[in-house]
Amino acid sequence: MPDNRVVRRFPARRLDLALLVTLGLCLFAWWPVLANAGLPEGHDTLFHLHRAAEMDRSWSHGVLLPHWAESFYYGYGSPVFHYYAGLSYYATSLITRILGLGTFDSIRVLILLALPGAGVGTYLFARQRMGRTAGMIAAICYVYSPYMLYREPYVRGDYPELLAFALFPWVMWRFERLALAGRGRDFVLAAGVLGVFILAHNLMAAALFGLLVSWIVWGRLVGVLDWRRCGLMLGAAALGLLLAAHFWLPVLLERDAVHLDRLIGIPSLDYRNSFVPLRQMFGFVPRTDTGAINGLRAINTLGVAQWALALTGTLTAAIGAGLLARRGGTRAIPADVRAMLGFAVAAIVLIALMLPAAAGLWDAFDPLAYLQFPWRLLGPVAFCLAVLAGLNARWIARLPGWGGAAALVPLLVAPIALSMPLWTIAEAWRLDAVDTSVAGYHAAEISGELPDGTTVTNEFLPADVYVIPDPTGRLLADYADGYPVDKAHRDILPDEVTLTLLEHGPERDEWRVESPDGLTLEVLTFYFAGWTARIDGEKTPITPSQPHGLITFDVPPGTHTVRLMLERTPARWLADGLTWAALVGTLVAGVVIARRRRVKREDTAPVSSPERVVSWTPLAGLAAAVAVAALAAIFMHEGGAWVHSPPGEAKLASYVVDVRLGDSVTLIGYDLDGAATPGGRLDVTLYWYASEPVGEDLNSFLHFSTGGPPLAQVDKMNPGDLVTWPTGGFIRDEYVLQLPDALAPGEYQLRTGLWSCPAGDCPDSGRLMVTDADGEPLGDSVLLRTFTVR
């Protein structure tokens, strides 16, 4: 039987001071947003800004759950909302209406809500079995994990994934409540919160759903859950999954209607380039150098405070559990320890999946490739480590007097203090404003500032589109002028045809057509499954044009009302039916469970720590907040938490060099991580400086060789992801070089260089000549390091 003994009561009406203090500590995570104007220019920031703006436009025209983004691809449209989870875009549209903000500021608000929201959810989950002290430690470790605090909202600008990680602790909390109390309302809330969570992000919903189910199964295996409670939780998980079926089931059944296979079709999305060595995963957060031109730096660390606290919490709990097991068997081990040690197993598995040694497993299991980046698992690991860090509350509770409070303060301060180098975002790395209007979007799309359709690989481009047509001037002008937009291709209509626009919306069009001889009407909308044409109410076949995939259909002679709508397909009817059935099933199950429940004490939650710990936990949190504020005052300045390299320098480079390539580019330093061993990996960061603007496209290479042809190499178009190199700072240029498995003993060289082929003309291979600081020629490449392989 499960160990669900209630140690003390937490009346619902009692003010939880520890929760309020935890929330206050989480507010330091607002520093990068509130200390700077605008939004950090992350990898996906513009994508999500324009998608959020498009969602808001759909809401403005009465379509609350759109499948179609009509403005994308020069106004020809895209089913991006059909395939990409839209909860974050619903949230920003809601924020826009409640606070009267634009899309840009609504995303800022979303970040401000997500970070402390994640902390509160983690606190509530950890408090259930381990108490308030554990809840505080877990919440702080999670919110200030480098992935959650920095990489998601700023480096990546992936707000949907950030929202998924913010909601997941709430899912775990509601399922834990179901495990402990087994009430009908807990069942309904657990399924409902899970259903909402699944709408946040496709990939992380799948990964974190797997973590949830694994945790439930673990609880049954270690005796924390009996079969009834385990069944309730798995039933709620299944119904929560079905509640979101209206989204994910059409994605699966209609995956061939677009080019989802392109999600893994380019090197930058290849998982083989995104594994994380242990030395990076467990390293300290590096200081920020705001002298870099090309923006925020990706950090692959779990956070030293996070993994150290998780390790001490796990070890002390495991040692105590072992002693108890020797005396009274495994049942003598407290339920909270048995339940939470499952996260140690999960963390080990997830960490192993991120290591380069796991490449064979990724190769063997094809679905893993769609996760794209193994380092994405840093997020789930961060939650596991945060929960394990909460186990430190057990030994803290045993300290005499105020010893527990004295021990808790540094445990709360450490994760926050060690994250301070991530709080600085240089002005040059921020977007102060973005024109998210339709005209602004189309201008960015046409100029190439934004990839077509807010995608990197056109993965949401309808399958019948073989060639994306050029922009149509009249259509762009119509969008710029505002509603209504006439999508009929009038430029090719016969003179004798009269066509009058009656209605237009994001997913519908209606015209009155007068034609003496009939015509083939072409609509400037990409064909996609579900678009249906009706003439005087009767359905008529659609033929996608070749090769552009635009909607075309025949209109007979005479006067007719022609209507075009994006309707449900059989897959969508099935999915919506499952969602409604799941909703009814969840409510019915909740009523049945409520009637059959025998346990009457509803407002209780088991904890392991004595009452005396709870009494001083908020005071320790307040002391930690004062300490963090003091540390921020001391270290949050140039030369403290961050540095600023003047032009021509890279202060944080591990190795300083001074070699010129061509007339205006200098290699000023580099970092090197890894060892030259058979099958090994070298992580190299080069620091380039341009003394004057470089207008031509430059390409780079990194070669590992014995002096002849390279045995391993990486070639880059546009190093540092910059087409042109401005002056005023250095360019950070990162490489992952995988060495061959069959690497014979001997001497090897690591060389780099630049080359250019203006107008396709590559004289002398196009490499820029290298000279040292005195102007002496060094050839056409730079020798970085010589290795001896034994």
Secondary structure, 3 states (H helix, E strand, C coil): CCCCCCCCECCCCCCCHHHHHHHHHHHHHHHHHHCCCCEECCCCHHHHHHHHHHHHHHHHCCCCCCCCECCCCCCCCECHHHHCCCHHHHHHHHHHHHHCCCHHHHHHHHHHHHHHHHHHHHHHHHHHHHCHHHHHHHHHHHHCCHHHHHHHHHHHCCHHHHHHHHHHHHHHHHHHHHHHHCCHHHHHHHHHHHHHHHCCCHHHHHHHHHHHHHHHHHHHHCCCCCHHHHHHHHHHHHHHHHHCHHHHHHHHHCHHHECHHHHHCCHHHCHHHCCCCHHHHCCCCCCEECCECCCCCCCCCCCHHHHHHHHHHHHHHHHHHHHHHHHHCHHHCCHHHHHHHHHHHHHHHHHHHHCHHHHHHHHHCHHHHHHCCHHHHHHHHHHHHHHHHCCHHHHHCCCCCCHHHHHHHHHHHHHHHCCHHHCCCCHHHEECCCCCCHHHHHHHHHHCCCCHHHCCCCCCCECCCCCCCCCCHHHHHHHHHCCCCCCECHHHCCCCCEEEEEEEECCEEEEEEEECCCEEEEEEEECCCCEEEEECCEEECCCCCCCCCEEEEEECCEEEEEEEEECCCHHHHHHHHHHHHHHHHHHHHHHHHHHHCCCCCCCECCCCCCHHHHHHHHHHHHHHHHHHHHHHHHHCCECCCEECCCCCCCCCCCEEEEEEECCCEEEEEEEEEECCCCCCEEEEEEEEEECCCECCCCEEEEEEECCCCCCEEEEEECHHHCCCECCCCEEEEEEEEECCCCCCCEEEEEEEEEECCHHHCCHHHHECCEECCCCCEEECCEEEEEEEEC
